[in-house]
Amino acid sequence: MAEALISTVARAFYDDDVVCLIDVLLRDKYLRDDDMAPRLSLPARQLRKTLQFLEEEQLVKHELVDDLNMGGSQNTKFWYIDYNHAVHVIRLRIHLLQKKLQAAELRARSSSLYLCPGYNSKICNGRYNETDAQQIVDPETGLFLCRECVRAYANHPNPPDRKEYTLKLLDNQKELKSAMDNMRRVRVQLSSKVDTQSQPYRQGIFDLLQKVKSIKGSEPITSNLPSENISMGIGSTRIAGTGRTAGIREKKLQALGISNIEGGGGAG
């Protein structure tokens, strides 16, 4: 279920190159830094850049593994997804995203903003919330005045008419609609989707997060360490001829009269 969640998040928030790499890591469990380019038929520099980006996003990690026996080095870098860590990162980010959107909607619903006519023309910085706007009131009209302009024109020989710096209530319906639309879009994007026959054809992130939630008595989500997977025979085999010590290994095998057939092949 963790794999389904990670795959769904990748498709919801990232570009195709990221989705492809996530799919390969989910399928093969890890990628060796020194044979991933021929394995995926992509430039190593491009792959490393994407993997480093995913590492910064905390969706991908790397482990240094002794891979001398297979033609690598004592510190071959293996890229992998720590399922347990990735699930916690996703859960936290979805929570923070929801809080941010809710705060934006609440702010749009509850805030009244007053602007001085001089604000848009950059004559002043007269932008006030409801409390600040009430500091100076025109005794004749009862309307709020821009504090900055009142001070600026206090000793002016020819001050402008007060209507030039009488505050106006800003219509925030556009901001409110934008906040509500953002909430709706995210809710749709993160929810399950069904076809015309009410059959689900896309799992929702909300549902998947519920399913991977720790249940008392259940096994913890695996960290998916390459070293542990290799010891259990899980994961892809190294492509023949790749690795820093591949030539030395090949010579040793030839000296022993052993073919390197088992070292070949792609993802397994």
TORVEX-563816 format. One line per 2 residues: number of its first residue (from 1); for each residue x, y, z of C-alpha. Coordinates in nm, 4 decimals. Example, Ala and Ser with C-alpha at 12.3 -4.5 7.8 and 13.67 -1.06 7.14 Angstrom:
<sites>
1> 1.2300:-0.4500:0.7800 | 1.3670:-0.1060:0.7140
</sites>
This chain:
<sites>
1> 0.0000:0.0000:0.0000 | 0.2947:0.2330:0.0673
3> 0.4099:0.1756:-0.2917 | 0.0654:0.2702:-0.4252
5> 0.0690:0.5906:-0.2174 | 0.4172:0.6938:-0.3355
7> 0.3284:0.6204:-0.6986 | 0.0037:0.8194:-0.6753
9> 0.1775:1.1182:-0.5146 | 0.4445:1.1160:-0.7866
11> 0.1762:1.1316:-1.0575 | -0.0171:1.4033:-0.8757
13> 0.2678:1.6456:-0.8046 | 0.5719:1.5715:-1.0229
15> 0.6847:1.5711:-1.3865 | 0.7124:1.2635:-1.6090
17> 1.0876:1.2138:-1.5552 | 1.0296:1.1922:-1.1803
19> 0.7354:0.9546:-1.2253 | 0.9470:0.7221:-1.4421
21> 1.2295:0.7089:-1.1865 | 0.9878:0.6487:-0.8997
23> 0.8294:0.3629:-1.0967 | 1.1712:0.2024:-1.1608
25> 1.2712:0.2320:-0.7938 | 0.9411:0.0806:-0.6835
27> 0.9835:-0.2060:-0.9312 | 1.3564:-0.2798:-0.8906
29> 1.3883:-0.1717:-0.5230 | 1.7123:0.0184:-0.5937
31> 1.9360:0.1638:-0.8630 | 2.3154:0.1382:-0.8626
33> 2.4702:0.4750:-0.9380 | 2.7248:0.3143:-1.1731
35> 2.4908:0.1064:-1.3902 | 2.1646:0.3028:-1.3925
37> 2.2504:0.4954:-1.7109 | 2.2799:0.1867:-1.9403
39> 1.9918:0.0209:-1.7541 | 1.7537:0.3087:-1.8247
41> 1.9173:0.4289:-2.1505 | 1.9447:0.7809:-2.0116
43> 2.2452:1.0068:-1.9388 | 2.3893:0.9475:-1.5901
45> 2.4102:1.3230:-1.5280 | 2.0378:1.3665:-1.5946
47> 1.9500:1.0721:-1.3704 | 2.1661:1.1974:-1.0833
49> 2.0139:1.5438:-1.1084 | 1.6618:1.4001:-1.0813
51> 1.7590:1.1641:-0.7994 | 1.9272:1.4452:-0.6046
53> 1.6126:1.6537:-0.6474 | 1.4056:1.3655:-0.5088
55> 1.6520:1.3295:-0.2224 | 1.5993:1.6980:-0.1381
57> 1.2251:1.6293:-0.1514 | 1.2897:1.3479:0.1001
59> 1.1289:1.0857:-0.1237 | 1.4541:0.9131:-0.2187
61> 1.7655:0.8198:-0.0203 | 2.0998:0.6557:-0.0970
63> 2.3034:0.3919:0.0823 | 2.6719:0.3122:0.0318
65> 2.7076:-0.0650:-0.0128 | 3.0111:-0.2900:-0.0544
67> 2.9529:-0.4212:-0.4073 | 3.3036:-0.5517:-0.4870
69> 3.1800:-0.9060:-0.5438 | 2.9592:-0.7863:-0.8303
71> 3.2137:-0.5552:-0.9966 | 3.1364:-0.2380:-0.8078
73> 3.3333:-0.0685:-0.5318 | 3.3356:-0.0891:-0.1537
75> 3.1199:0.2241:-0.1475 | 2.8847:0.1863:-0.4416
77> 2.5966:0.4316:-0.4118 | 2.2560:0.2634:-0.4234
79> 1.9513:0.4873:-0.4707 | 1.6269:0.3676:-0.3108
81> 1.2959:0.4750:-0.1568 | 1.2685:0.4448:0.2206
83> 0.8981:0.3561:0.2305 | 0.8567:0.4360:0.5993
85> 1.0206:0.7793:0.5714 | 0.8453:0.8663:0.2433
87> 0.5011:0.7889:0.3882 | 0.5667:1.0136:0.6892
89> 0.6921:1.2949:0.4630 | 0.3835:1.2683:0.2400
91> 0.1486:1.2666:0.5383 | 0.3142:1.5769:0.6856
93> 0.3123:1.7673:0.3556 | -0.0541:1.6916:0.2875
95> -0.1369:1.8084:0.6409 | 0.0602:2.1329:0.5973
97> -0.0947:2.1914:0.2531 | -0.4451:2.1569:0.3961
99> -0.3639:2.3919:0.6854 | -0.2232:2.6518:0.4460
101> -0.5307:2.6400:0.2220 | -0.7694:2.6532:0.5190
103> -0.5830:2.9527:0.6629 | -0.6019:3.1320:0.3277
105> -0.9782:3.0755:0.3056 | -1.0333:3.1858:0.6671
107> -0.8244:3.4977:0.6086 | -1.0249:3.5828:0.2958
109> -1.3551:3.5309:0.4773 | -1.2693:3.7296:0.7896
111> -1.0453:4.0103:0.6703 | -1.1624:4.3562:0.5673
113> -0.9009:4.5563:0.3821 | -0.9037:4.9340:0.3361
115> -0.6978:5.1127:0.0730 | -0.6131:5.4783:0.0273
117> -0.6691:5.6062:-0.3308 | -0.3002:5.7014:-0.3261
119> -0.1942:5.3388:-0.2662 | -0.2492:5.2181:-0.6232
121> -0.0734:5.5235:-0.7665 | 0.2134:5.4689:-0.5168
123> 0.1691:5.8099:-0.3566 | 0.1486:5.6420:-0.0156
125> 0.1472:5.3018:0.1566 | -0.2107:5.3347:0.2799
127> -0.3194:4.9714:0.3211 | -0.4964:4.8920:0.6494
129> -0.6907:4.6179:0.8204 | -1.0205:4.7045:0.9848
131> -0.8693:4.7860:1.3252 | -0.5929:5.0103:1.1910
133> -0.8269:5.1857:0.9487 | -1.0360:5.3221:1.2390
135> -0.7496:5.5216:1.3912 | -0.8373:5.8465:1.2109
137> -1.1987:5.9363:1.1255 | -1.3152:6.2326:0.9189
139> -1.5361:6.4314:1.1649 | -1.7581:6.5568:0.8826
141> -1.8265:6.2319:0.6974 | -1.7449:5.9708:0.9617
143> -1.5265:5.7902:0.7058 | -1.1775:5.6591:0.7697
145> -0.8745:5.8595:0.6553 | -0.5278:5.7436:0.5549
147> -0.2941:5.8101:0.8510 | 0.0087:5.8511:0.6284
149> -0.1603:6.1125:0.4102 | -0.3079:6.2974:0.7106
151> 0.0445:6.3395:0.8523 | 0.1897:6.4306:0.5113
153> -0.0681:6.7029:0.4466 | -0.0954:6.8347:0.8039
155> 0.1202:7.1427:0.7343 | 0.0762:7.1523:0.3566
157> -0.0209:7.4999:0.2258 | -0.2492:7.3522:-0.0396
159> -0.3632:7.0069:0.0777 | -0.5830:6.7974:-0.1530
161> -0.9486:6.7373:-0.0807 | -1.0005:6.4780:0.1932
163> -1.1747:6.2457:-0.0501 | -0.8327:6.1999:-0.2117
165> -0.7163:6.0134:0.0975 | -1.0417:5.8718:0.2320
167> -1.0040:5.4963:0.2711 | -1.2130:5.2621:0.0584
169> -1.3177:4.9128:0.1552 | -1.1621:4.6617:-0.0820
171> -1.3897:4.3957:-0.2274 | -1.2192:4.0654:-0.1395
173> -1.4677:3.8377:-0.3164 | -1.2049:3.7594:-0.5791
175> -0.9560:3.6523:-0.3108 | -1.2224:3.4438:-0.1376
177> -1.3236:3.2724:-0.4621 | -0.9592:3.1963:-0.5378
179> -0.9077:3.0447:-0.1909 | -1.2222:2.8318:-0.2229
181> -1.1252:2.7177:-0.5732 | -0.7800:2.6135:-0.4482
183> -0.9409:2.4098:-0.1686 | -1.1762:2.2421:-0.4143
185> -0.9006:2.1617:-0.6671 | -0.6781:2.0033:-0.4043
187> -0.9689:1.8056:-0.2593 | -1.0543:1.6681:-0.6055
189> -0.6898:1.5955:-0.6867 | -0.6325:1.4043:-0.3616
191> -0.9597:1.2104:-0.3627 | -1.0460:0.8852:-0.5374
193> -1.2031:0.9088:-0.8807 | -1.4746:0.6819:-1.0221
195> -1.5983:0.6188:-1.3757 | -1.9526:0.6563:-1.5074
197> -2.0442:0.3155:-1.3586 | -1.9183:0.4299:-1.0158
199> -1.6209:0.1951:-1.0438 | -1.2963:0.3371:-0.8967
201> -1.0205:0.3849:-1.1531 | -0.7927:0.6138:-0.9534
203> -0.7015:0.5694:-0.5898 | -0.7062:0.8867:-0.3847
205> -0.4178:1.0058:-0.1683 | -0.6560:1.0622:0.1245
207> -0.7768:0.7006:0.1052 | -0.4259:0.5598:0.0648
209> -0.2974:0.7571:0.3640 | -0.5747:0.6042:0.5723
211> -0.4864:0.2544:0.4543 | -0.1152:0.2861:0.5338
213> -0.1847:0.4378:0.8751 | -0.0171:0.2324:1.1444
215> -0.2547:-0.0232:1.2935 | -0.1878:-0.1745:1.6336
217> -0.0322:-0.5179:1.5903 | 0.0576:-0.4713:1.2225
219> 0.4125:-0.4844:1.0890 | 0.5894:-0.1471:1.0552
221> 0.6445:-0.0048:0.7078 | 0.9784:-0.1224:0.5707
223> 1.2747:0.1104:0.5195 | 1.3585:-0.0916:0.2045
225> 1.7388:-0.0735:0.2567 | 1.9361:-0.1984:-0.0482
227> 2.1854:-0.3856:0.1735 | 1.8992:-0.5813:0.3318
229> 1.7297:-0.6488:-0.0022 | 2.0578:-0.7696:-0.1570
231> 2.1154:-1.0109:0.1334 | 1.7687:-1.1572:0.0664
233> 1.8238:-1.1789:-0.3104 | 1.5718:-0.9023:-0.3802
235> 1.6328:-0.6445:-0.6514 | 1.7910:-0.6143:-0.9947
237> 2.1204:-0.7766:-1.0948 | 2.4120:-0.5672:-1.2124
239> 2.4516:-0.5197:-1.5886 | 2.7598:-0.7090:-1.7109
241> 3.0671:-0.4915:-1.7578 | 2.9493:-0.2074:-1.5367
243> 3.1150:-0.0996:-1.2142 | 3.4567:0.0306:-1.1118
245> 3.6068:-0.3174:-1.0650 | 3.4163:-0.4963:-1.3403
247> 3.7343:-0.5592:-1.5435 | 3.9191:-0.7110:-1.2464
249> 3.6226:-0.9337:-1.1647 | 3.5989:-1.0515:-1.5238
251> 3.9665:-1.1480:-1.5297 | 3.9308:-1.3433:-1.2057
253> 3.6299:-1.5297:-1.3444 | 3.8150:-1.6097:-1.6666
255> 4.1116:-1.7370:-1.4670 | 3.8744:-1.9688:-1.2856
257> 3.7129:-2.0704:-1.6126 | 3.3793:-1.9212:-1.5114
259> 3.1630:-1.7311:-1.7568 | 3.0061:-1.4028:-1.6455
261> 2.6619:-1.4995:-1.7715 | 2.5000:-1.4576:-1.4306
263> 2.6197:-1.0975:-1.4070 | 2.4389:-0.9882:-1.7226
265> 2.0857:-0.8871:-1.7855 | 1.8695:-0.5970:-1.6898
267> 1.6131:-0.5466:-1.4200 | 1.5037:-0.8643:-1.2531
</sites>
